[in-house]
Amino acid sequence: VPVPRLTALKLAVGMLGATVMPHVIFLHSELVQHRRGADDNMEKCKHHYRMEVLDIFIAMNLAFVVNLAMTVVSAAVFHDRGVDVLTIEEAHRSLTPLLGPMSSTAFGIALLTSGLSSSAVGTLSGEVILNGFVNLEIPVAIRRILTMAPGMLILLSGHDPMNALVVSQVFLSFALPSAVIPLLVLTADKTIMGPMVNSTLTVCLGWALLLAVLVFNGVLLTLTLQNAFS
């Protein structure tokens, strides 16, 4: 049985964390609340639910396609030509001689768009958690500073941005069960959800996918510890 390379597995787990971000689970739960009215009946609640499912389906698949496209482009452009790219800056510089000037411009725009989207989602999720779960009445400006401060501190500390990005995404994958487990437990409880309780099939699929995430995380952690102490 072939043992996966540590670097490849770390990137795969990081891609999982970057696509299914645990803090977005809390954000989606908050966003659907704004669609509800005080006089909404069960039919309207089901309509909100269907719209939220469609919203999440589109968002998750778009994120998956973007991550997959980046991987395929990297393999087709850099790996097949024997070009070693270790930083984002090297990737930007290497695209121009390989694919023309427009390729590096498109890469820069895509990177900027992705960064802005990720920052906005992270900041909004941080606000939701601070305001909804911790129940702290903190001004909006301060909440946004608090949620963006860790990322800014990492950049200012001088660490390699590429490695910091991958490690942060791996941490997201490791944090994913902490958000998914309560979600699965609560949505399977009919006393809480009433008619909107998850079906047995949905619950089983959810736990099966969670188990797969735990296995991937466990294998990565085991290989990392073996590599560190070998």
HUDA-V475099 format. One record per residue. N is the residue number from 1. RES is the residue in one letter. PHI is phi in radians with two decimals (NA if undefined). PSI is psi in radians with two decimals (NA if undefined). Layout:
n,res,phi,psi
N,RES,PHI,PSI
N,RES,PHI,PSI
This chain:
n,res,phi,psi
1,V,NA,2.10
2,P,-1.20,2.39
3,V,-1.61,2.20
4,P,-1.14,2.51
5,R,-1.14,2.49
6,L,-1.06,-0.76
7,T,-1.12,-0.77
8,A,-1.11,-0.72
9,L,-1.17,-0.67
10,K,-1.10,-0.71
11,L,-1.16,-0.67
12,A,-1.15,-0.77
13,V,-1.15,-0.67
14,G,-1.11,-0.67
15,M,-1.14,-0.64
16,L,-1.10,-0.80
17,G,-1.14,-0.60
18,A,-1.28,-0.48
19,T,-1.49,-0.86
20,V,-1.84,1.34
21,M,-1.30,2.25
22,P,-1.08,-0.62
23,H,-1.22,-0.39
24,V,-1.22,-0.45
25,I,-1.05,-0.75
26,F,-1.19,-0.65
27,L,-1.14,-0.75
28,H,-1.08,-0.69
29,S,-1.12,-0.58
30,E,-1.33,-0.71
31,L,-1.11,-0.63
32,V,-1.22,-0.39
33,Q,-1.12,-0.59
34,H,-1.24,-0.29
35,R,-1.46,-0.28
36,R,-1.55,2.56
37,G,-1.93,2.89
38,A,-1.13,-0.46
39,D,-1.83,0.33
40,D,-1.17,2.30
41,N,-1.59,-3.09
42,M,-1.13,-0.61
43,E,-1.11,-0.71
44,K,-1.19,-0.65
45,C,-1.09,-0.72
46,K,-1.15,-0.62
47,H,-1.12,-0.77
48,H,-1.04,-0.71
49,Y,-1.10,-0.79
50,R,-1.10,-0.70
51,M,-1.15,-0.66
52,E,-1.19,-0.70
53,V,-1.07,-0.76
54,L,-1.10,-0.75
55,D,-1.04,-0.86
56,I,-1.17,-0.69
57,F,-1.05,-0.80
58,I,-1.15,-0.80
59,A,-1.11,-0.81
60,M,-1.15,-0.70
61,N,-1.25,-0.63
62,L,-1.11,-0.75
63,A,-1.10,-0.70
64,F,-1.13,-0.76
65,V,-1.12,-0.72
66,V,-1.11,-0.83
67,N,-1.10,-0.72
68,L,-1.14,-0.71
69,A,-1.10,-0.71
70,M,-1.10,-0.71
71,T,-1.16,-0.78
72,V,-1.14,-0.75
73,V,-1.09,-0.74
74,S,-1.08,-0.75
75,A,-1.17,-0.73
76,A,-1.28,-0.65
77,V,-1.55,-0.85
78,F,-1.60,-0.89
79,H,-1.14,-0.79
80,D,-1.13,-0.43
81,R,-1.68,0.05
82,G,1.23,0.46
83,V,-1.64,2.13
84,D,-1.56,2.11
85,V,-2.09,2.08
86,L,-1.93,-0.29
87,T,-2.34,2.85
88,I,-1.12,-0.66
89,E,-1.10,-0.71
90,E,-1.14,-0.67
91,A,-1.09,-0.74
92,H,-1.11,-0.77
93,R,-1.23,-0.57
94,S,-1.35,-0.39
95,L,-1.20,-0.65
96,T,-1.04,-0.91
97,P,-1.21,-0.36
98,L,-1.55,-0.72
99,L,-2.18,0.00
100,G,1.80,2.89
101,P,-1.14,-0.54
102,M,-1.19,-0.45
103,S,-1.16,-0.75
104,S,-1.19,-0.60
105,T,-1.15,-0.78
106,A,-1.09,-0.68
107,F,-1.09,-0.77
108,G,-1.12,-0.74
109,I,-1.14,-0.76
110,A,-1.10,-0.70
111,L,-1.16,-0.74
112,L,-1.14,-0.77
113,T,-1.08,-0.77
114,S,-1.10,-0.73
115,G,-1.13,-0.75
116,L,-1.13,-0.74
117,S,-1.11,-0.81
118,S,-1.11,-0.73
119,S,-1.13,-0.72
120,A,-1.12,-0.78
121,V,-1.12,-0.79
122,G,-1.09,-0.73
123,T,-1.16,-0.80
124,L,-1.11,-0.68
125,S,-1.13,-0.72
126,G,-1.08,-0.69
127,E,-1.11,-0.75
128,V,-1.08,-0.77
129,I,-1.19,-0.77
130,L,-1.13,-0.70
131,N,-1.46,-0.63
132,G,-1.62,-0.65
133,F,-1.71,-0.82
134,V,-1.35,-0.38
135,N,1.06,0.72
136,L,-1.75,2.26
137,E,-1.51,1.53
138,I,-1.97,2.36
139,P,-0.94,2.59
140,V,-0.99,-0.78
141,A,-1.05,-0.75
142,I,-1.21,-0.68
143,R,-1.05,-0.73
144,R,-1.20,-0.64
145,I,-1.13,-0.75
146,L,-1.10,-0.68
147,T,-1.35,-0.45
148,M,-1.64,-0.27
149,A,-1.05,-0.78
150,P,-0.99,-0.78
151,G,-1.12,-0.71
152,M,-1.14,-0.67
153,L,-1.13,-0.67
154,I,-1.11,-0.74
155,L,-1.14,-0.73
156,L,-1.26,-0.34
157,S,-1.30,-0.24
158,G,1.64,0.10
159,H,-1.22,2.71
160,D,-1.05,2.06
161,P,-1.03,-0.67
162,M,-1.11,-0.83
163,N,-1.15,-0.70
164,A,-1.09,-0.66
165,L,-1.12,-0.83
166,V,-1.13,-0.77
167,V,-1.12,-0.70
168,S,-1.12,-0.65
169,Q,-1.21,-0.63
170,V,-1.12,-0.71
171,F,-1.06,-0.65
172,L,-1.08,-0.70
173,S,-1.15,-0.69
174,F,-1.20,-0.50
175,A,-1.48,-0.21
176,L,-1.00,-0.78
177,P,-1.04,-0.57
178,S,-1.13,-0.41
179,A,-1.65,-0.61
180,V,-1.35,-0.69
181,I,-1.04,-0.90
182,P,-1.05,-0.62
183,L,-1.10,-0.79
184,L,-1.15,-0.70
185,V,-1.17,-0.81
186,L,-1.20,-0.74
187,T,-1.32,-0.17
188,A,-1.68,-0.05
189,D,-1.64,1.96
190,K,-1.19,-0.47
191,T,-1.17,-0.41
192,I,-1.65,-0.80
193,M,-1.55,-0.42
194,G,1.12,-2.34
195,P,-1.15,-0.29
196,M,-1.56,0.19
197,V,-1.09,2.56
198,N,-1.17,2.59
199,S,-1.30,2.87
200,T,-1.07,-0.69
201,L,-1.08,-0.78
202,T,-1.09,-0.74
203,V,-1.11,-0.79
204,C,-1.12,-0.75
205,L,-1.12,-0.69
206,G,-1.09,-0.80
207,W,-1.19,-0.60
208,A,-1.14,-0.76
209,L,-1.15,-0.68
210,L,-1.10,-0.70
211,L,-1.08,-0.69
212,A,-1.09,-0.73
213,V,-1.09,-0.76
214,L,-1.09,-0.67
215,V,-1.15,-0.82
216,F,-1.03,-0.81
217,N,-1.10,-0.72
218,G,-1.14,-0.73
219,V,-1.12,-0.76
220,L,-1.09,-0.78
221,L,-1.10,-0.74
222,T,-1.11,-0.82
223,L,-1.14,-0.63
224,T,-1.14,-0.76
225,L,-1.18,-0.70
226,Q,-1.09,-0.72
227,N,-1.19,-0.59
228,A,-1.29,-0.59
229,F,-1.83,0.07
230,S,-1.52,NA
